[in-house]
Amino acid sequence: MVDGSYYLTTQNRDARAEYAKAHIPGAVFFDINAIADKETDLPHMLPGADAFGKAVGALGIADTDTIVVYDGSGLYSAPRVWWTFRIFGARN
């Protein structure tokens, strides 16, 4: 289970703080700003394959896992995180 919550600054919400306060038991927090390409000034661009593998491996996620992604607003961040996993080969 992956909490992929992300909020626009205009929403005045802190995804990491909300995760720390309450999340689905066993879920890990996927920070799209931290798991991103650090070589660009553009926000949360896809990281390279090695960086992605290391980051999600550190979260305890393997490409053979069934990955369920949710977010707190139900708008766009969970699909973005799901798409990121798909780009890097996750099938379940």
C-alpha positions in Angstrom: 0.0 0.0 0.0 1.4 3.4 -1.0 0.2 6.8 0.1 0.9 9.0 -3.0 -0.7 12.1 -1.6 0.6 15.4 -3.0 -1.1 18.8 -2.7 -0.7 22.1 -4.5 0.6 24.9 -2.4 -2.8 26.7 -2.8 -4.4 23.8 -0.9 -2.5 24.6 2.3 -2.0 20.9 3.1 1.1 19.0 4.0 1.0 15.5 2.6 3.8 14.1 4.7 2.4 15.5 7.9 -1.0 14.1 7.1 0.6 10.7 6.4 2.4 10.9 9.7 -0.8 11.7 11.5 -3.0 9.1 9.9 -2.6 6.6 7.1 -3.7 3.2 6.1 -1.9 0.7 8.3 1.2 -0.7 6.5 1.2 2.0 3.8 4.5 3.8 2.9 4.7 7.4 1.8 5.8 8.1 -1.8 7.1 11.7 -1.9 6.9 12.7 -5.6 9.3 15.6 -4.9 11.9 13.4 -3.3 11.6 10.5 -5.8 12.4 12.8 -8.7 15.0 13.9 -11.2 17.4 16.1 -9.2 19.2 17.3 -12.3 16.4 19.7 -13.4 14.8 22.8 -11.9 11.4 21.5 -12.9 9.3 20.0 -10.1 8.8 16.3 -9.6 10.1 15.1 -13.0 10.6 11.3 -13.4 13.9 10.1 -11.9 16.3 7.8 -13.6 15.7 4.1 -13.3 18.5 3.5 -10.8 17.3 6.4 -8.6 13.7 5.1 -8.7 14.8 1.6 -7.9 16.8 2.7 -4.9 14.1 5.0 -3.6 11.3 2.5 -3.8 13.5 -0.3 -2.6 14.2 1.8 0.5 10.4 1.9 1.0 10.3 -1.9 0.9 8.7 -2.1 -2.5 9.8 -4.7 -5.1 8.7 -4.8 -8.8 7.1 -8.2 -8.1 4.8 -6.7 -5.4 1.1 -5.9 -6.0 1.1 -2.2 -5.5 -2.0 -0.3 -4.4 -1.7 3.5 -4.5 -4.1 6.0 -2.9 -4.1 9.7 -2.1 -5.9 12.1 0.2 -7.7 14.2 -2.4 -8.6 11.6 -5.0 -7.6 14.0 -7.8 -4.3 13.3 -9.5 -1.4 12.3 -7.3 -2.3 8.6 -6.9 -2.7 8.1 -10.7 0.7 9.9 -11.1 2.4 7.6 -8.7 0.7 4.5 -10.3 1.9 5.8 -13.7 5.5 6.2 -12.4 5.5 2.6 -11.2 4.2 1.5 -14.6 6.9 3.4 -16.4 9.5 1.6 -14.4 8.0 -1.9 -15.1 5.6 -2.6 -12.2 2.8 -4.8 -13.5 0.6 -5.4 -10.5 
